[in-house]
Amino acid sequence: MKSKWQQVKLIFSLVLILLAVIFVVLNTKPVAINFGFFDVKLPLIIVLVVMIIIGVLIGWFWGSNKHNQGKKS
């Protein structure tokens, strides 16, 4: 059985995922992204999904790094 803290984290994560999905689905208009030397015009939904994936990966790497440091101590 999971601890109460793990259950709270799971519920909080699911609520955040639901809000992110709703936000992404409601924002589908094309936007221009300026990379300095060139512009790219993409639907905002693509930009948001990519940014969410990048954020999850950064959080995962950051969290796994903290987890590994805790084991070494």
C-alpha positions, 0 to 999 in steps of 0.5 A: 500500500502506498503511503499517504504522501505518495497518494497526494503526489499522485492526485496532484500530478493527475490534476496538473496533467488534466489541466495541461491537457485542457490548456493545450487542447484549447490553444490550437492557433498558429504562432510564430516562433523566432529563433533569431536567424529564422522564424517558424510558424507552428500550431500552439498545441505543438509548441505547448506539447513540446514544452511540456515534454521538455519540462517533464524530462528536466524534472525527471533528470533533476529528480533522479539526480537528487535521488542518486545523491541521496543514495551516495550519502 
